[in-house]
Amino acid sequence: MIIVRRMEEKDTLRAEELEKDNFSEPWSQKSFLETIHLNYAYYFVAEENESIIGMCGLKNIAGEGEITNVVVDKSRRKQGIAEMLLGKALDEGVRHGIEAFTLEVRAGNEPAIRLYKKFGFESEGIRKNFYEKPKEDAVIMWKR
C-alpha cells in the first residue's frame, strides 16, 4: 500500500537519488534538508514498504503555490503515484489558503503536462531555453 506523507530528514538522501535518476540538474540532499525546514515549504513523499518511490514539493510564495520536484521512480511510473503526490500538495496548499498554483515543466515532457492539465493547470507562457542539459523551453502553467 502506498502512503503519501510529509518528507522527513531521513528521506532526503533518497530524494536526492530520485532527482539524480530523473533530472539533468538535480537537487542535492543538502537542498532538500534546507527546504523541508522552511515554514512556507510543504514536501511530500510516496512510500511503499518503507521505500520512497516518489516526491513532490510545494512552496507558498507570497500567497501563491509553486509546485516543485514532482518525480516518481522510473520503475513505478504510470501507476497514479504522481497524481497522488500532486493531489496531496494541492490539498495542503488550499488548507493554507493558497488559491493559485504555478509550475514550470519542460516543453517536451508530455506525460507531465497531461497530468497537470488533468488537475486544471493551463499553459500561460513559455520561458525560452529555461532548462539546460539539454537546452529546452519551459512551459509556465497555472491553476487559478
N, C-alpha and C positions, 0 to 999 in steps of 0.2 A: 504494500500500500504506500502510495506517495503522499507525503505531507509537505505543506509549504509553511515555513516558519521564518522568523527573523534571523538574519545572518548573525553569527557569533564569532568571536575572535578565533575559535578553533576551526572555523570554516574557511578562513581567509587563504590558507595555502592551497586548498582545493579550488577556491575561486580563481586564484592566480593560474593554476593549471588549466582550468576551463578556458580562461582568456587566451593563454598561450596556444592551446589546441585549436582555437576558433578565430582568433583575430590577429591581424598583422601588426597591430600596435597595442599589445595587451597591457592591462593594468598590472601593477606589482602587488604582492602581498601587503607591502607597506602602505600602498594607496588604499587598499581595502580596510586595513586596520585603522587608518586615519579617518576614512569616510564613515565607517559604521558608527563612530562615536560622535558624529556631528548631530546636533539636536534637530536639524532640518533634513536629515537623510534617513530613508527607510529602505533597507536592503533585505531581500528575502532569498532563501534557498529552497529548492525542491530536494527532498531527501527520501530515499527508499533503502530499507535495510541498512541504515546507518551510513549510506553512501550519498554524497552530494552529486546530483545529476543535472542541476541547472540553477540559475540565479537570475535575479532582476533587481534593479535599483530604481529608487525614486528620490528626487531632491525637491524640496519645497523652496523655490527661488522667488522671493517676493510675492508669494501667494499663487504662483503658477507651478505646476508639476512638471519636472523634467525627468523623463524616463531614460534610464541608462543601463548599460551592461545586461541586456537581455541575451542569455546564452543557455543552450542545452547541450549536454554531451552528445557528440556526433552519433553515437550508437543508440541514442534514445530519442532521436528526433521523430516528428510526425506521430507523437503519442499524446498530444494535448498538454505537454508539460509547460511549454512557453505560454500557452493560453492560461493555465492555472496561475503561473507566476505573474503575468501581466494583470490578470484579474485581481489578484491579491494586492498588487501595488496600486492599482487604480482605486480599489476599495479603501485602502489605507489613506490615500490622498483625499478622497471625499470625506472620510472620517475627520481629517484635519482641515476641512474647509476649502480644499482645492476644487475649483470648478473648471479649470482649463489645463490641459496637459499637452506637452510637446515632446518631440523626439527627433533625432536625425537617423537616417538609415541610408546605407549605400544604395544608389540608384538601381544597381543590378541585383539587389537582394529581394527578388520577387516573393519568396515564401514569407519573409518578414513583413513586407509591405502588405501582402494579403492578410496576415494576422492582424496588423494594426488597423486595416480597413474594417475588419470584422468587429473590432471594438469601437468603431466610429471615428477613427482618425482619418483626416483628409490632407492631401498634399496642398501646401500653401506656398511652396517656394523651393528653390534649388540653391545650394552653396556649391559653386563651381570648384572642382578639384580639391574638395574638403579633405578627402581621405588620401593617404599615402599607401604605398606598398599593397596593391597597385593604386595609382592615381585614379580617383573616381569622384564623381559628384555625390553630394548628399542631398537626399530629399528631406525637406523640413515638413513634418506632419504635425497637425494639431487636432485635438479633440476638445471641443468647446461646449 
